[in-house]
């Protein structure tokens, strides 16, 4: 009878330890998932910023091309050069 009670206490203690370990693992997993979601959000923001910068660069290059074409018109041999 005492052996049975001891076995039962040991079994309950084992179950409690397993439950605690499981809860700790779930908490760690939840923390990791939160970190992953935060990193994904940062990545998405960086990708949006990159697209904005690419558009700005394309716009700037278009403006530079227009300025260059205007300047070339006044170079010797260009349509507006003094003859």
C-alpha positions as CSV (number, residue, x, y, z in Angstrom):
1,X,0.0,0.0,0.0
2,X,2.8,2.4,0.8
3,X,4.6,1.4,-2.4
4,X,1.4,2.1,-4.3
5,X,1.2,5.6,-2.8
6,X,4.8,6.2,-3.5
7,X,4.4,5.1,-7.1
8,X,1.4,7.4,-7.4
9,X,3.3,10.4,-6.0
10,X,6.2,9.7,-8.4
11,X,3.8,9.4,-11.3
12,X,2.1,12.7,-10.4
13,X,5.5,14.4,-9.9
14,X,6.6,13.1,-13.3
15,X,3.4,14.3,-14.9
16,X,3.8,17.7,-13.4
17,X,7.4,18.0,-14.6
18,X,6.3,16.9,-18.1
19,X,3.5,19.4,-18.1
20,X,5.9,22.2,-17.0
21,X,8.4,21.2,-19.7
22,X,5.7,21.2,-22.3
23,X,4.5,24.7,-21.2
24,X,8.0,26.0,-21.3
25,X,8.5,24.6,-24.8
26,X,5.2,26.2,-25.9
27,X,6.3,29.5,-24.5
28,X,9.6,29.4,-26.3
29,X,7.9,28.4,-29.5
30,X,5.4,31.3,-29.1
31,X,8.4,33.7,-28.6
32,X,10.1,32.4,-31.7
33,X,7.0,32.7,-33.7
34,X,6.6,36.3,-32.5
35,X,10.2,37.0,-33.5
36,X,9.6,35.5,-36.9
37,X,6.5,37.6,-37.4
38,X,8.5,40.7,-36.4
39,X,11.3,39.9,-38.8
40,X,8.8,39.3,-41.6
41,X,7.2,42.7,-40.9
42,X,10.6,44.3,-41.0
43,X,11.5,42.5,-44.2
44,X,8.2,43.6,-45.8
45,X,8.9,47.3,-44.8
46,X,12.4,47.0,-46.3
47,X,11.1,45.6,-49.5
48,X,8.5,48.4,-49.8
49,X,11.3,51.0,-49.1
50,X,13.5,49.3,-51.8
51,X,10.7,49.6,-54.3
52,X,10.3,53.3,-53.5
53,X,14.0,53.9,-53.9
54,X,14.1,52.0,-57.2
55,X,11.2,54.2,-58.5
56,X,13.0,57.3,-57.3
57,X,16.1,56.3,-59.0
58,X,14.3,55.6,-62.3
59,X,12.6,59.0,-62.1
60,X,15.9,60.7,-61.4
61,X,17.6,58.8,-64.3
62,X,14.7,59.9,-66.6
63,X,15.2,63.6,-65.5
64,X,19.0,63.2,-66.0
65,X,18.4,61.8,-69.5
66,X,16.1,64.8,-70.4
67,X,18.7,67.3,-69.1
68,X,21.5,65.5,-71.1
69,X,19.4,65.6,-74.2
70,X,18.8,69.4,-73.8
71,X,22.5,70.0,-73.2
72,X,23.5,67.9,-76.2
73,X,21.2,70.1,-78.4
74,X,23.6,73.0,-77.7
75,X,26.9,71.1,-78.3
76,X,28.7,71.7,-81.6
77,X,26.9,69.9,-84.3
78,X,23.7,69.8,-82.3
79,X,20.4,71.3,-83.7
80,X,20.7,74.5,-81.6
81,X,24.4,75.0,-81.7
82,X,25.6,78.3,-83.0
83,X,26.9,77.9,-86.6
